[in-house]
């Protein structure tokens, strides 16, 4: 590396000449590509490559970390990380204790926020700018947002407020016509016209020349100015942004350093809010990723994919044959694929079924539905709130909408689930929520873990909530959701199924009915698990049962409504209970079990296994489960601890005295305290 090996901070970058920056960018792109090819877990690809020149230009002009760069979503910022002292650790990207997948303020003073979801940058940058003004600072604040994120409601709210506030703020619109996939919206169409229509490029200059030649006289000049203003509203690029209160610069070539740096310097001198419209190419520098269809495929890249594309060291093909030379079986389909296929099968039988996704057609499998039923499938862009409320309107007029959104992103539509779906009519509207990536998802880190959904969904009246233990149950649960008169949510994990034969038909299952997988007349320990955790618990329980231990295992299937009959029956026959979920312990599935037992006045020592009251950062799902005790080995260890405690007396937790000397509970409560002393999170 001619330049990059000597760049350890933006100060080193500033020592170079403007003419040398394209070479720096080329080295950064090459470094990103080769690093991801050798990484064990890959990473985002097309977006970071397309934003390299923006990163280089920003750090060449600005004085970070004094000046603030606020990134939207955050995967654009790989070059930012490399240029701000993290080059030598960049090979640890997305790995446990390694470089974070997105900016993270705990990682570097150059990172201003902890993004991961889209549309957040303008609002946060405005907060930085207003705080600067109130405290008498002079730093430059820049928000970098993609055109895919700009359509989000939060981005537009921030855009409007910043235009009104008039604080000095630079918004860079990184316009590559793409989100994760193609953008479909009125704003995307507008930007496309601004970007490509020759009328926009030429008319303003022509108008200026024409008006200069108009006959003299104040009246004519005044009429000319008004006429020009009217024509300008039809043809001038960026007028929409100007009407919102921004100085608009662009569109400029986001890979041309003269234009980029000139625009940044101009923006710093204008005062007030400025929007720089920079046109870039997603995947810049990697030919296959630059191609139109490749921009979707290469949004992210694994080492195997890069190797097939000719990047990285060649390895022996071990995918087709094992060490003995036997052809390996194909991997089971992913839960996403199973969901997609099942939805299409059901939609063939019911024309009222429609599907909605929010900028994630490929990630949720809705792309296949749209291909099959183009008039019944909708990608509404990065607008989760709108997706949910749009679904409510469809349902109000007799259709059966299925809203497929990642668990972590559906959090953004929480109010709409309550207000626009579940409050309507006596039992809510028949909207189905398909939550892909439920549970631990690994290397994308805290912003993407789907570990809050059971908690945030089960508190909503009228909403049925379920989670399958495998791909067979996923298909049946989807049919169940679409058979109900009210709203329902089904949560399933990232990754492949367990390998069941999916060639048979599937039907709806009874609502609120659990499944006993292993049982004894009088088990010592009962394990109640939900969703993917059933597979982990199954391995642990079968190991213990093979040793002669009496351990029962229940697949709850439903978080709401619970199968209270079978739960209470099991609780009355065991000496201790363990609940297992890949969800936050607070307010989650285990809490629902505890509340059920409390309602039925069943006192049994119960240990809840789940996500503790903290965020789970980037590592592989295998490492995350092991550290949280949610893999088979961890669950087995917890059950063994409970087996050991069976013959030991439960410690008495003395009742706390109140100010007047009385106990904080009567004799009945004291007994309950004794029996429930060990109830809680493991």
Long-range contacts (C-beta under 8 A, 24 or more apart in sequence): 1-27, 1-31, 2-27, 3-27, 4-28, 4-31, 4-82, 4-87, 7-83, 7-87, 8-85, 8-87, 9-83, 9-84, 9-85, 10-59, 10-60, 10-62, 10-63, 10-64, 10-83, 10-84, 10-110, 13-56, 13-59, 13-60, 13-83, 14-59, 14-60, 16-60, 18-60, 18-257, 18-258, 18-261, 21-56, 21-57, 21-60, 21-257, 22-257, 24-56, 25-52, 25-53, 25-56, 25-79, 26-285, 28-52, 28-55, 28-56, 28-79, 28-82, 28-83, 29-284, 29-285, 29-286, 30-285, 31-82, 31-87, 31-90, 32-78, 32-79, 32-82, 33-285, 33-286, 33-306, 33-311, 34-311, 34-312, 35-90, 35-91, 35-93, 36-93, 36-301, 36-303, 36-306, 37-303, 37-306, 37-307, 37-311, 37-312, 38-91, 38-303, 38-312, 38-313, 39-91, 39-93, 39-94, 39-95, 39-303, 40-95, 40-303, 41-93, 41-94, 41-95, 41-302, 41-442, 41-443, 41-620, 42-94, 42-300, 42-301, 42-302, 42-303, 42-305, 42-306, 43-75, 43-78, 43-93, 43-94, 43-101, 43-300, 43-301, 43-443, 44-75, 44-78, 44-101, 44-299, 44-300, 45-283, 45-286, 45-289, 45-298, 45-299, 45-300, 45-301, 46-178, 46-282, 46-283, 46-286, 46-289, 46-294, 46-295, 46-298, 46-299, 46-300, 47-73, 47-75, 47-76, 47-146, 47-282, 47-299, 48-75, 48-76, 48-77, 48-78, 48-79, 49-282, 49-283, 49-284, 49-285, 49-286, 49-289, 50-76, 50-174, 50-176, 50-254, 50-280, 50-281, 50-282, 50-283, 50-284, 51-76, 51-77, 51-78, 51-79, 51-144, 51-174, 51-280, 52-78, 52-79, 52-284, 52-285, 53-254, 53-255, 53-256, 53-257, 53-260, 53-280, 53-284, 54-144, 54-172, 54-174, 54-254, 54-260, 54-278, 54-280, 55-79, 55-80, 55-83, 56-83, 56-257, 57-257, 57-260, 57-261, 57-264, 58-142, 58-144, 58-172, 58-264, 59-83, 59-84, 60-261, 61-261, 61-264, 61-265, 61-268, 62-140, 62-142, 62-264, 63-139, 63-140, 64-110, 65-109, 65-110, 66-139, 67-139, 67-140, 67-141, 67-142, 68-112, 68-125, 68-128, 68-139, 68-140, 68-141, 68-142, 69-110, 69-112, 69-142, 69-144, 70-112, 70-113, 70-121, 70-124, 70-125, 70-128, 70-141, 70-142, 70-143, 70-144, 71-102, 71-103, 71-112, 71-113, 71-115, 71-121, 71-144, 72-115, 72-118, 72-119, 72-120, 72-121, 72-122, 72-143, 72-144, 72-145, 72-146, 72-149, 72-155, 73-102, 73-115, 73-116, 73-117, 73-118, 73-146, 73-149, 74-101, 74-102, 74-103, 74-115, 74-116, 75-101, 75-102, 76-144, 76-146, 76-174, 77-102, 77-103, 77-111, 80-110, 81-108, 84-108, 84-110, 85-110, 94-443, 94-444, 94-445, 94-618, 95-443, 95-618, 95-619, 95-620, 96-618, 96-619, 96-620, 96-623, 97-619, 98-618, 100-445, 100-617, 100-618, 101-443, 101-444, 101-445, 101-618, 102-445, 102-447, 114-446, 114-447, 115-447, 116-444, 116-445, 116-446, 116-447, 116-448, 117-408, 117-409, 117-412, 117-447, 118-146, 118-148, 118-149, 118-152, 118-155, 118-179, 118-359, 118-382, 119-145, 119-149, 119-150, 119-152, 119-153, 119-154, 119-155, 119-158, 119-382, 120-154, 120-155, 121-145, 121-149, 121-155, 121-158, 122-155, 122-158, 122-159, 122-162, 122-171, 123-154, 123-155, 123-157, 123-158, 123-161, 124-158, 125-158, 125-162, 125-169, 125-171, 126-158, 126-161, 126-162, 126-165, 126-167, 126-169, 129-162, 129-165, 129-167, 129-168, 129-169, 130-165, 130-167, 132-167, 133-167, 133-168, 140-168, 140-170, 140-268, 141-168, 141-169, 141-170, 142-169, 142-170, 142-171, 142-172, 143-169, 143-170, 143-171, 143-172, 144-172, 144-174, 145-171, 145-172, 145-173, 145-174, 146-173, 146-174, 146-175, 146-176, 146-178, 146-179, 147-173, 147-174, 147-175, 147-176, 147-177, 147-178, 147-179, 147-183, 147-187, 147-188, 147-191, 148-178, 148-179, 148-180, 148-183, 148-359, 148-381, 148-382, 149-179, 149-382, 150-187, 151-183, 151-185, 151-187, 151-188, 151-381, 151-382, 151-383, 152-381, 152-382, 152-383, 153-383, 153-385, 153-386, 159-244, 160-244, 162-245, 162-246, 162-273, 163-244, 163-245, 163-246, 163-273, 164-245, 165-273, 166-245, 166-272, 166-273, 167-272, 167-273, 168-271, 168-272, 168-273, 169-272, 169-273, 169-274, 170-264, 170-267, 170-268, 170-273, 170-274, 170-275, 170-276, 171-246, 171-273, 171-274, 171-275, 171-276, 172-275, 172-276, 172-278, 173-250, 173-275, 173-276, 173-277, 173-278, 174-254, 174-278, 174-280, 175-251, 175-254, 175-277, 175-278, 175-279, 175-280, 176-279, 176-280, 176-281, 176-282, 176-295, 177-282, 178-282, 178-295, 178-296, 179-359, 179-381, 179-382, 180-296, 180-299, 180-359, 180-360, 180-362, 180-363, 181-296, 181-299, 181-359, 181-360, 181-361, 181-362, 181-367, 181-379, 182-296, 183-359, 183-381, 184-379, 184-380, 184-381, 185-380, 185-381, 188-381, 190-240, 191-277, 194-237, 194-238, 194-250, 194-251, 194-277, 195-251, 195-279, 199-235, 200-235, 200-236, 200-237, 201-237, 203-231, 203-235, 203-236, 204-232, 204-235, 204-236, 204-237, 207-231, 207-232, 207-235, 237-277, 238-275, 238-277, 241-275, 241-277, 245-272, 245-273, 246-272, 246-273, 246-274, 246-275, 247-272, 247-273, 247-274, 247-275, 248-274, 248-275, 248-277, 249-274, 249-275, 249-276, 249-277, 250-275, 250-276, 250-277, 250-278, 250-279, 251-277, 251-278, 251-279, 252-276, 252-277, 252-278, 252-279, 253-278, 253-279, 254-278, 254-279, 254-280, 255-280, 255-281, 255-284, 296-362, 331-496, 332-471, 332-496, 332-497, 332-498, 332-499, 332-500, 333-471, 333-496, 333-497, 333-502, 334-494, 334-495, 334-496, 334-497, 335-436, 335-471, 335-474, 335-492, 335-493, 335-494, 335-495, 335-496, 335-497, 336-363, 336-364, 336-365, 336-436, 336-494, 337-365, 338-471, 338-474, 338-475, 338-497, 338-502, 339-364, 339-365, 339-404, 339-434, 339-436, 339-474, 339-478, 339-492, 340-364, 340-365, 340-366, 340-368, 340-369, 341-365, 341-368, 341-502, 342-474, 342-475, 342-478, 342-479, 342-506, 343-369, 343-402, 343-434, 343-478, 344-368, 344-369, 344-372, 344-373, 346-478, 346-479, 346-482, 347-372, 347-373, 347-376, 350-400, 350-482, 351-376, 352-398, 352-399, 352-400, 353-399, 353-400, 353-401, 353-402, 353-482, 354-378, 354-394, 354-399, 354-400, 354-401, 354-402, 355-401, 355-402, 355-404, 356-380, 356-387, 356-390, 356-391, 356-401, 356-402, 356-403, 356-404, 357-387, 357-403, 357-404, 357-405, 358-382, 358-383, 358-384, 358-386, 358-387, 358-405, 358-409, 359-383, 360-404, 360-405, 360-406, 360-409, 360-436, 363-406, 363-436, 364-404, 364-405, 364-406, 364-434, 364-436, 365-404, 365-436, 366-404, 384-409, 384-410, 384-412, 384-413, 385-412, 385-413, 385-415, 385-416, 387-413, 388-413, 388-416, 388-417, 388-420, 388-421, 388-431, 389-416, 389-420, 391-421, 391-431, 392-416, 392-420, 392-421, 392-424, 392-429, 392-431, 395-421, 395-429, 395-430, 395-431, 396-424, 396-429, 400-430, 400-432, 400-482, 401-431, 401-432, 402-431, 402-432, 402-434, 402-481, 402-482, 403-431, 403-432, 403-433, 403-434, 404-434, 404-436, 405-433, 405-434, 405-435, 405-436, 406-435, 406-436, 406-437, 406-448, 406-450, 407-435, 407-436, 407-437, 407-438, 407-439, 407-450, 407-451, 407-452, 407-453, 407-491, 408-437, 408-441, 408-447, 408-448, 408-449, 408-450, 408-452, 410-435, 410-453, 411-452, 411-453, 411-456, 414-456, 417-457, 417-460, 417-463, 417-487, 418-460, 421-487, 422-460, 422-461, 422-462, 422-463, 422-486, 422-487, 427-462, 427-485, 427-486, 428-461, 428-462, 428-463, 428-486, 428-487, 429-486, 429-487, 430-484, 430-485, 430-486, 430-487, 431-487, 431-488, 432-478, 432-481, 432-482, 432-487, 432-488, 432-489, 432-490, 433-457, 433-487, 433-488, 433-489, 433-490, 434-478, 434-489, 434-490, 434-492, 435-489, 435-490, 435-491, 435-492, 436-492, 436-494, 437-493, 437-494, 438-467, 438-491, 438-492, 438-493, 438-531, 438-532, 438-582, 439-491, 439-493, 439-494, 439-531, 439-532, 439-533, 439-582, 439-583, 440-582, 440-616, 440-621, 440-624, 440-625, 440-628, 440-630, 441-494, 441-621, 442-494, 442-618, 442-619, 442-620, 442-621, 442-624, 443-618, 443-619, 443-620, 444-618, 445-616, 445-617, 445-618, 446-615, 446-616, 446-617, 446-618, 449-611, 449-615, 449-616, 450-491, 450-494, 451-582, 451-583, 451-584, 451-611, 451-616, 452-583, 452-584, 453-489, 453-491, 453-583, 454-491, 454-530, 454-559, 454-581, 454-583, 454-584, 454-588, 454-589, 455-583, 455-584, 455-586, 455-587, 455-588, 455-591, 456-587, 457-489, 457-491, 457-559, 457-560, 458-559, 458-560, 458-587, 458-588, 458-589, 458-592, 459-587, 462-486, 462-487, 463-487, 463-488, 463-489, 463-560, 464-488, 464-489, 464-511, 464-558, 464-560, 464-561, 465-489, 465-491, 465-558, 465-559, 465-560, 466-490, 466-491, 466-557, 466-558, 466-559, 467-491, 467-492, 467-530, 467-531, 467-532, 467-557, 467-559, 468-492, 468-531, 468-557, 469-529, 469-531, 469-532, 469-534, 469-535, 469-555, 469-557, 470-497, 470-498, 470-500, 470-534, 470-535, 471-497, 471-498, 471-500, 471-502, 472-500, 472-502, 472-506, 473-509, 473-557, 475-502, 475-506, 476-506, 476-507, 476-508, 476-509, 477-509, 477-557, 479-506, 479-507, 479-508, 479-509, 480-508, 480-509, 480-511, 482-508, 483-508, 484-511, 491-531, 492-531, 492-532, 493-531, 493-532, 493-582, 494-621, 495-621, 498-535, 509-557, 511-558, 511-561, 512-558, 512-561, 512-562, 512-563, 513-557, 513-558, 513-563, 513-566, 514-554, 514-555, 514-556, 514-557, 514-558, 514-562, 514-563, 514-566, 514-567, 515-554, 515-555, 515-557, 516-552, 516-553, 516-554, 516-555, 516-566, 516-570, 517-541, 517-553, 517-554, 517-555, 518-542, 518-545, 518-551, 518-552, 518-553, 519-552, 519-553, 519-570, 520-550, 520-552, 521-573, 522-550, 522-573, 522-574, 523-550, 523-551, 523-552, 523-570, 523-573, 523-574, 524-549, 524-550, 524-551, 524-574, 524-575, 524-576, 524-643, 524-646, 525-549, 525-550, 525-551, 525-552, 525-574, 525-575, 525-576, 525-577, 525-578, 525-639, 525-642, 525-643, 525-646, 526-551, 526-552, 526-553, 526-554, 526-570, 526-571, 526-573, 526-574, 526-576, 526-577, 526-578, 527-551, 527-552, 527-553, 527-554, 527-577, 527-578, 527-579, 527-580, 527-635, 527-639, 528-554, 528-556, 528-567, 528-570, 528-577, 528-578, 528-579, 528-580, 528-593, 529-553, 529-554, 529-555, 529-556, 529-579, 529-580, 529-581, 530-555, 530-556, 530-557, 530-559, 530-580, 530-581, 530-583, 530-589, 531-581, 531-582, 532-582, 533-580, 533-581, 533-582, 533-609, 533-630, 533-635, 534-580, 536-580, 536-625, 536-630, 536-631, 536-632, 536-635, 537-580, 537-632, 537-635, 538-632, 539-632, 539-635, 539-636, 540-632, 540-633, 540-635, 540-636, 540-639, 541-639, 543-632, 543-636, 544-636, 544-639, 544-640, 544-643, 549-639, 549-643, 551-639, 551-643, 556-589, 559-589, 559-592, 560-592, 562-592, 562-593, 562-596, 564-596, 564-599, 564-600, 567-593, 567-596, 567-597, 568-596, 568-597, 568-600, 568-602, 571-597, 571-602, 571-604, 572-602, 574-604, 575-604, 575-605, 575-646, 576-604, 576-605, 576-606, 576-607, 576-642, 576-645, 576-646, 577-604, 577-605, 577-606, 577-607, 578-606, 578-607, 578-608, 578-609, 578-635, 578-638, 578-639, 578-642, 578-682, 579-606, 579-607, 579-608, 579-609, 579-610, 580-609, 580-610, 580-630, 580-635, 581-608, 581-609, 581-610, 582-610, 582-611, 582-625, 582-630, 583-610, 583-611, 584-610, 584-611, 584-613, 585-610, 585-611, 585-612, 585-613, 585-681, 586-613, 590-681, 594-679, 603-672, 603-675, 603-676, 604-675, 605-642, 605-645, 605-650, 605-675, 605-676, 605-677, 605-678, 605-679, 606-679, 607-638, 607-642, 607-678, 607-679, 607-680, 607-681, 607-682, 608-680, 608-681, 608-682, 609-634, 609-635, 609-638, 609-681, 609-682, 610-681, 612-681, 629-682, 638-682, 645-678, 650-674, 650-675, 650-677, 650-678, 651-677, 651-678, 652-677, 653-677
